[in-house]
Amino acid sequence: MNRLAIAAAVAALATTTPVAAQDIAGPVAAAVDQFGQSMAESMTGGPGLFVTAQGEAPMPAAASTPMTVTIKGTGQTAVAAVADRNAQLERVRSVANRFDVAMDVGATNYSIGETTPAWLSGDAPMADIDWDDPDAAAAGIDAAAGETDPRTVTASVQVKLDRPNESRLPEFVDALVDAGVSNLDDSLNGLNLGAMTPFLSLLGLDGARDPGEAVWNQATADGVRKARAQAETIAEASGRRLGPVRYVSVLMRSHDGENALVSVAVRFGFEE
């Protein structure tokens, strides 16, 4: 096969929107196999039969993606900030217990900031200051500024909550709002890449649903079994008897949400 033919096969891989991995892997594997067929046959001791197939195995049940709540306690001291945080945590824990969902509390992070004094922001009246007397005004401002400490300590923590049954989810969210939660992250709101998922799987970028090697191997074995069934039909039609497997190549791993999919290219020999 010349270079133009190989380039065309690669271009087909980049531009075709697959229904399944086999739709892409089969033509590309066939093109590559034709390129090295003479060498392969000389190495394996004679002609053989090359087929591609796609095996599948059930995906394990997806773990429920947790909901994340950020709780921030504030105070003029770290002790006060932690007390505020703990009071909020107890309200959220009460909701979790009511809906029978697991709750995982992360590590506490601290930060120190400064707030604008009430007298400077206009939130507090300063009618007692004699603005006509510069010295008295300066003394009044110093006294007002010394009444409050502008420093604020924040103790923040992330809490992960299991999702309840979908039918109870709206009620659960409302209960969190009633408990004072204002920072909720439902991590299910991710990107739906649709037909791009097989490409991400091929590149090893789809780590969200990796079923594990045992499931991939089960799908691979299913692919080889299906490849043998195809090859036996072809061999019988040509008046030959199919021999042992000479070569197996895993072309692509992907999934459709319910099944792990593995495309394989298999070369069989013929019985003498």
Disulfide bonds with the S-S distance in Angstrom:
none
